[in-house]
Amino acid sequence: MIFIQVGQCGIQCGQEIIQKINKNNKSGDLIKELLIDTESKVLNECKYKNGIIKGKHKKFFQIGKDGSGNNWSFGYSKVDSELINSIMDNFSQLIESIDLHKGLNFVHSIAGGTGSGLFSRVIEEIRDRYPKTCISTYSIFPFESGENSLQYYNSIFSLSWVQKFADIIYCFSNKEILDIFTNIKSSKNYSLNDINSFISDCASSLYPFGNKNEYINTWDIIYDICPIPSMKLLKVFSESTLENLVKILPSNYNNDKLISGRLNLLSENDTDKRILNKLYKRIGALSHTEALTIRFLKSEISNNIFNKKENCNPLYLFNFNSKSRASILKNSTDILPTLSYLLNQSEYMYKNKAFWSYFKNYNENIDELFIESYNTLYNCKNDYHECIEIKLQFKK
């Protein structure tokens, strides 16, 4: 399994995600990493952490020294053919060092210059050179305001690129997580580190068995959760128990509707019809057992591994970490308010040519890219609405 972490936010979150996945990793197979940034600070922190400067499982790549100016156009355009070839050489070395390529994961912020612009250039190149590779992104959405003045433009471009070149997009909203801390968990003291920790808990819950071949199959998620290519904006929530998981889920304030989902429980003992009914009410009007697949992870160990590997030493089996978590992965319309907000804000700025020259300076075709990006994301919105209308008609 390979994780590419782009930009400061992507690297910081990516390191936490990998650390938590490795807690359940008993096979000894290290996750391969490629860390890319346009500044040295975060890269150096990772290089010298725990006294490890560099290993075969982790590669670092720095482009420039001064960042990307929080500008998608600058981050996207600053990578010339020589630099992109160097990045791809590092990526190829990682792929060649593993026996089985189980998919590629990106971690990035959609609002920063490096996490949006440089990321867009890299994912585009990888998709072109490795068209059959399954690409997942852990895309971190900004607060509604205050991160940087170009965040709406950056977000629109970055989202349109993941929509075109990724197979699965795991969406994490800083605003939504902040609401969970303040309104549901009643936390008074929290920081960006707490938000990163929440994201890494949710992301790592997708890999309860660590870096293990038998249980990591991204194509299953595509087949079950997002088989329609234009509808792959997924959300992940995780907690210690099913009851706590239901509590932190955002309420159905916008009448969002579940299209499909998967609930990972630690054992069949966690099933409680009363709590499940609360869950169905929380996650949307179309929630029902057909829309939500329930998987019992511990029973999967006992039933499947012993049947498939009669001579397997029980001590080698993957025991759950004491901090294993129940999680829900869902594809629903609750992503649309965030998407609509970003579209509305960026369109208002674009119509008034706000900061337009900042992008034009680095890309002469920026107007065509604006139009292309808006079309991509509006098509995504329309497909979500159309799918729900069809489901409602079918339900009647």
N, C-alpha and C positions, 0 to 999 in steps of 0.2 A: 504494500500500500504506500502511495506517495502523497505527501502534502506539500503544496507550493504555497508559501506565505509571502504576501506582497504588501509592502508598506508597514509603517509602524504599528497600526492597529492590527493588521493581518498577522504580523509576527508575534505580537504580544498575546493575542487570542489563540493563535495557532499553537504556541508553545504550551499553553494551559490545556488545550484540547488533547494534544498528543500525550502529555503527562498523565492525564486522567484515563485515556484509552490504555496506556501501558500498565495501569494498575491491575487491569484484568487480563494482561497479556502474559501467559505462562509459557508460551512456545519459545521465547527467546529471540524471535524475529523482530528486529528493530524496524520501526516505520522510517521510510526514507524521506528526507526533507530537502527542499530547496528554498532558501530564504533570500528574498530580493528586496532591496531598498535603495533609495537615492541619497541616503544619509548614513553615516557610520555609527551613530550612537547606539541604536537598538541592536544592530548587527554585532557590534563589539561586545555588548552585554551578553548576547547569546553565545558568542565564541568562547568567552572566558568563564562562563557560568560553570560551576562545579569543577573548575580546573581543566575542562576539556576544550581544547582550542579547535580541533577539527577532526572529524571521523569520516569513515566511508559512508555512513548513513546520513550525513548532514553536509550540505554544501551551501556556501554563502556567495552572494553576487551583489556587488555594489556598483551602481551607475551614478557617476557624478558625486558631488559633495554637498550640494546646496538644496536638495529636495526638488519637488516638482511645483512649487509655488501654489499649491492647492488648486491646480488648473489641469483639468482633464486633457485639454488640447496639448499642453506642454508635456505632460507625462506620456501621452500617446505618441507624440511626434518626435520626442527626443531620442528614441531608440532607432539608431540606424541599422543597416543590414549587418554590419560587423558585430555590433553589440548583441543583436538578436541571435546571431549565429553562435556567439559565445554562450548565451543563456541556454540555447537549445543543445549545445554540446554538453553542458552540465546536466541538463535534463536527460539526455540520452545515456550518459554514464550511470545515472541512478536507475533507469529502466534496465540497463544491461546487468546491473548488480543484483537483480532479484530473479527468482526462479519463476514466479507467477505474477503477472501484472494484473492486479485486481481493481484497477480504476485509479483515477487521478482526482485529488481534492484541492481546491483553492480556498484560502482564507484571506479575506480582504474587506476593506471598508468601501462603500460605494460613493462616499462623499469627498475623500481626500484626493489630492492630485496623483499620488503614486498608486494608492489602492484602487483608484478608478481608471486613470489614464494608462499608466504602465501595465497594470493588470489587463486592460482591454487589449493592448498590443500583444501581450504574451499568450493569452488564451486564444486569440485569433490565430497566432502562429502555430500553436500546438494543435489546434483543430485542423489546420491546413496540412500539417505534416503527419499527424496521427488521427486520421478521420474516424477510425473505428474505436478509439479510446473512449471509455465512459467517463465523462467529466462532471463532477459535482462541485458546487461552490457554496461556501459558508459566507453569505453576503450580509454585512452589518450595515443597517440603515441608520442615518443620523437622527439627532433630535430635530424637531420641526424648525428650529432656528438656533442661531448662535454658534454653530461650529465653524463655519467660514462663509464668506459672502458669495462664493461660487458653488455652494453645496447642492443647490437644486439642478444646475446645469450638469455638474459632475455625476449626480445620481441618475439623471435621465440617460446620459451617454453610457454609463457603466451598466445600468439595468438592461438597456437595449442590447449591449454586447453579450451579457450572460444569457439573455433570451435567445440570441442567435447561435451562440457557440457552446452553451452548457446543456447537459441532459437533465440535471436536477439542480434547483436553486433553493437552498435552505436559508430562509429570511429571518433575521434577528433585528428587531426594532429597538433602538435605545430608548425611545419614548415609551414603548409598551412595557419594557422591562422596568423602567423608572416608575411607571404606574403600578406595577406589581409590588415594588418595594414600598411605595408610599401608601397605596390604598388597601392592599391585601395583606402584606406582611407588616404593615405599620412601622417600617424602619425609619428612624430619624437620622441615622448616620450611615451614609452610603457614598461610594465613590465610583470612579470609572473602573477601578479594580474589582469592585463588587459586581458591576455589570459584566465585565469580562469573565468573571468566575461563573456567573449565571449562564452565560452563553456556552462556556466550555462544559458545564454540567449537562446542558441540553444536548450539545453536539456529541459528547462522548457517550451519552446514553444510547446512541444509535449503534454502538459497538460494545455490547455487554460482555462479549467473550474476547475482547482485545483483538489483536491482529491475527485472526484465526481464519484459515481458508474456508472451512466448512460453513461459516456463518456470515461472511461478508459477501453479499451478492447484490450490488447496486441495481442490477437489471431486474431483480425481483421488486424493488421499490418502484422502478419505472413502470413495470408491468401492472403492479397492484394500485399504485397511488397516482401516478401521473403519466398514463399511456398516451395522452394527447400532447404533442410537442409544444404547443403554445401555452399549455396550462400546467406549469411545473414550479410555481411559486409556493413552496411548502413552508410550514411552520412546525417547530419542535418545542415541546414543553416537557419538563422533567421534574420529578420530586421523589422524595423518599418512599412514599406510599401512594396508592391510588387516591385515597381520601384527600391527602395534601395536594395531589396533582389537580384534582377537581377544583380545589379552593383557589389555586393561582391562575387558572384559566380565565382570560378576560371574559367578562359577561357578554351576553348576546346583544350588545348595545346597538349594533347596526343591522340586526336581523341577518347576520351572516349565515350562510348555508354550506354545510359540509358536502363536498363532492365525493371524497374518499379519505380513508385514514387507516392508521394501524396503531393499536394500543399494545404496548409491551408491558406485561406484568411479570413479576418475579416468580409467581407460582399460582396455581389454581386457588389456593387459599386466599389470595387477594381479591377474589371475585366477590362482590357484594351487589346484589341487584338494586338495592336502594341507592348505592353510590353510583352504579352504572347509569341509572335513570337520571340522576343529577348531571352526570357527564353528558348524556344525550341532549339534555335541555341546554347545557352550556355551549355546546359546539355547533348548534345550528338546527334550523327547522327541518332539514331533511335527514337528521341523524336517525339511524336505525341499524340493526345488526348487520344488514347487508352492506351498508356503507362503511362500517367500521370493523376491521379485522382485529380480532383479539388473539395475541400470541402469549403463551405461557412459557417463559424462557427456561425455567428450571425443569419443567416437565419435558421440554424439548431435549435437554441434556440426557435425562434418564431414558427417554424413549428412543431417541435417535442414535446417540453415540454407541450405546451398548449393542444395539441391533446391527449397526454398520461395522463396528469394530469389536468382534468377540474377544480378541486377544489383547484389547487395550488395557493397560495398567490403570486401575481406578485413581491412583495417585496423580496421574497425568491429566485427568479430566479438569475442566475449567470450573473451579469453584468461584462463586460470586464474591466480589469484594464486599466488605461489610458496608460500604457506601453505595452499593448498587442501587439503581433508581428505576422506578416506573416511569414510562415516558409515552407520549402520544405524538405521532407524526400525522399531520393533517393537511389536506389540500382543500381549501375552502375559499369563499369569497371575502373572508375577513382581511385579506391582503389588499383588497381594492380601495378602501378609504385612504390608506397610506400612498398607494400608487396614484390615486386621483389627486391627492394633495401635492405630491411632487410634480405631477404634470401641470396642474393649475399654476403653481408658483413659478415654474420655469417658463411656461408659455407667457405669463404676464411680463416677466423680465425680458424675454426674447422679443416680444412685440414692441417693447419700449427700448430695445437695443441696450439694455443695462449690461455692462461688462462684456458686451459683444466683441469689442475690439481685442480684449484679452485673449479670446479664443481664435479670432481671425488672424492675429499676429503669427500664430504657429501652424495654422492650417488654412490654406486658401479655399478649401472646399467645405468650410465649416457649416455654411447654410444648408448644403445638401445633406450633411450628416445630421443636422438638427431635424430636418424634415423626415429623414429615414428613421431616426430614433423615435420621434413622435408616432409615426405610422406603426412601427413595431410594437410599441407599448399600448397604443389604442386598439390594435388588433388583439392583443392579449386580453385587455379588458372586455372587449366585445365577445370573445370566445367564452370567457367565464360566465358572462350574463346569458349568452345563448345556451350554454350547457345547463344552467339552472332552470331556464324556461322549459327546456325539453324534459328535464327530470320532473318538474312540477306537472306538466301535461301528462307524462307517463304515469305519475302517481295517481292522478285523478281517474 
